[in-house]
Amino acid sequence: MVVHKGSALPYPVLANSTYEESLKAINKSGSRKDSLRFTDNSLQRFSTACRLVKQFEQTDIKVPLVDYSFDILKKVAQQGFTKWSIVYDITNRKIHFKTAGYQDVKIIDMDRFDFSCANPPVAFNMNQMGEGDVSKRFQAYSNEVNKNKLKEACTNSKSQVTISEATQNLMAQLAMNVKCK
């Protein structure tokens, strides 16, 4: 979920369907009653999240925006499938997230990073204990760690989707081909 007061986007919500498909579906449905008829679960959740964002904008809700955003994400989470929730606070340049395994909110402060090409890439395993600002806990990125995490994700997801070892290797190679310019 994207948090940014005065956003140019009609709904600062992201889902598994494309944003264009999601907007088309919600604009077609019109009412909450119709939105429940969507056959695509991603579109149903998008519709619910958009309705809750509108509710926040049109009502005097005293809950902090990031906390309210996590409440929305909790309401649209898929039991047993949602693995993490992320709120992008664009105004304050912070990323707030929590995982299914570790519900304490962790924060990445974008102002603590130097994104120049002179610095090596860094990474953080988001599925670990901790809370608050984790920006200093990032470590040097390695292709080996990336490949292992990718294989772990594919193994954990194999009941839903099967990704061949050859495809996994191609996916791991993709990250190795990204160059900073």
N, C-alpha and C positions, 0 to 999 in steps of 0.2 A: 504494500500500500504506500502511496506517495503522499506525504504530508506537506502541503504548501498552500497557505492561505492566499486566495486571489489567483489560483492556478488558471492558466488559459484552457486547460483541459476541462471538459464538462464534468467528468468524473475522474478523480485522481486514484483510480483503482486498476490493478492489473490482475489478469486471470490467465488460465491456461489457453484459452482461445485468443486469437489475435484481438487487439483493441478494436479494430475496424469491425470484426464479426460481432464482438460483444456489444458495441454501440448500436449496430444495426438491429440486433435482437432486442435490446432494451427499448429502442425507439419504436419497434414494431409492436411490442407487448403493451406499452402504455401504462397499464395498471398493475398493481401488486398481484391481483388475482390472476391476471394473464401470465405474469412472470413465473408463476408456479407451474405453468404448463410446459416450460422449456424441456426439451428432451436431453439437452446437453447440460450436464451437471455444472460445468465451468460457467456456463451462461446463467444458470440459476444463482450461483454464488455471486457472480458479478452483479446481477440485478439486486440481490439482497444488500450487498456492500454499498452499491450506489444509493439505494434507498436510505441506508443508515448514514451515509455521508451527507445527503440532503437534509436529513433530520438534524444532524449536528449543526449545519449551516443555518437552518431555519428556526432553531430553538436555542434557548439560553442554557446550554449544557455547561456545567462548571467543571467537568472532568478535563484534565490537560489533554491536548490534541493527540499526543503520542499514545497516552493511555487509552483514549477512546478508540484510536486506530487499532490497537491490540485487541480491544473488546470486539470490534467489528471482525477482525481476523479470526477470533475465537468462535464467533457465531457462524462463520462460513467455512470453518475448518472441516475437513473430511475425517471423521473418526477412523483411526487406524491407517490413514494414508498421508495426512499432512505431517511433514517431517520438520518444517521450520516455518516461522512467521517473521517477516521483515517489514519494518517501517522506515521509509526513506524520508528523513526530515531535511528537505532541500534548503529551506531558509537558514537553518543552523548548521548545515553541512555535516550531518551526523546520520549514521545508519544504526538503527536499533533492531536487535534480533533476538530470538530465542528458538530453541529446538525442542522437539518432542521429548528428547532425553534429558534436557537441561533447561528448565523453564525460567530460570533467572535471566533477566534482560541484560544483554551485553551491548556495548555501544562502540562503534568505530567513529572516531573523530577525524574527518577527512583533512582538517587543518594540521594534523600531526604527521602528515606524509609529504614527502617531497617526490613529486611525480616526474621529475626530470629523468631523461634517459641515462644520466650519469649514475643513477642509483640502481642497484640490482633489484629485481622483483622480490616481493615478499608474499607470504601466505599465512593463513590462520585456519586451524581446524575448528570450525564453528560448533562442532558437536563435542564440547568438553565443559567441565565445570568452570564457573566463574561468573562474575556479574560486573556491571559498570563498564567503565572505559577499558577496552582490551587493546587499544591501538598499539601500546608498547609491547604487546605479547606476540606480534607478528614476527615470523622468522624467515630466513632466506628461503626462497622458493627453490625447489629442485624438481627436475623431470621425474625422478624416481618416486618421490613422495606423491606427485600428481598421478602417476600411473597406478600406484598402489591404492590411492583413494578412489580412483575411477573404477578399478577392479572391484573394490569393496562395495561401491554403489551399485554396480551391475549385479553382483552376487546378491545383495540385499533386495534388489528389485526384480529378480528373476521370476518370481511368482506372477508378476504383472507384465513384464516385457523381457524377452530374451535378446541379449546382444552378444553376438559371436565374439570369440577371442580376437579374430582378425579385425572386426569393427572396433573393438576396444583399443587395439593397438593403433589403428588409424586415428581414433579420437585422441589418444595420448600424444600422437605425433603432431596433431594440430597445434597444441599448446607450444610445442618446441619450435614451430614455424612463426610464431608471433615475434615481431621485432619492433623495438622502439625507434622512432625516427623524430 
